């Protein structure tokens, strides 16, 4: 739905907001934004965080489910989010063309697959998955889980603001990434919750049966 909106009248707003704002505002902050703030939502940081959480909880619970959930999350990112990026083929801001189906991975490389933003999707999907595992496979308090949820929100906002100020994405790319990441996270958590509930029912039935 957002892709349809972005391809319509909102496309004009995307084009009007096409600036490398941080370079205009304070070039001295560019290095810090690129090499510190932007990398928080990158695969090099978020994937190890999710992996550590999944492995530790799998060991404590003596179950492969946390690791399976983490692998499914990574698959959702590369296949789901990556598939959308390739399918919609939107050029990056640096090419000054906000239209869809004008780019492409083979023709333009990573500059041809801008929508949805991978970093903003990762911020929600990968870190959100880590919080879900902590909330459902550990003894973490509700207060801690709420704090971690706010951390995910902060990381997501940071990803959107930094990418926008650096001029790496159209505004709708970033919003689309948040929505796509949240959608895939919702699908994964719903599936895990349902299968975990069924598994507990089977265990309970087996324990009570003669």
GITA-V245002 format. One line per field, one symbol per residue. psi: psi as a letter, one per 30 degrees, with the letter a starting at -180 (. if undefined). burial: # if it has 16 or more other ideal C-beta (glycine too) atoms within 10 Angstrom, else .. Layout:
BEGIN
psi->???
burial->???
END
This chain:
BEGIN
psi->eeeeeefbffeeeeefgilieeeeejfffeeeeefdeefeglefeeeeeeeeeeeeeeeefhkfeeeeeeeeeeeeeeedeeeeeeefhklleffhjgllgfbkeeegbffgifklkeeeeeeeeeeeeeeeeeefglgkleeeeeeeeeeeeeeeeeeeeeeeefhfklefeeeeeeeeeeeeeeeeeeeeeeeeeeeeeeeeeeefk.
burial->.##..##..##..#...#.#.#..........#...##.##....##..#..##..##......###.##.###.##..###.##..######...##.#..#....#...###########################......#..#...#..##.###.####################.###..##..#..................
END
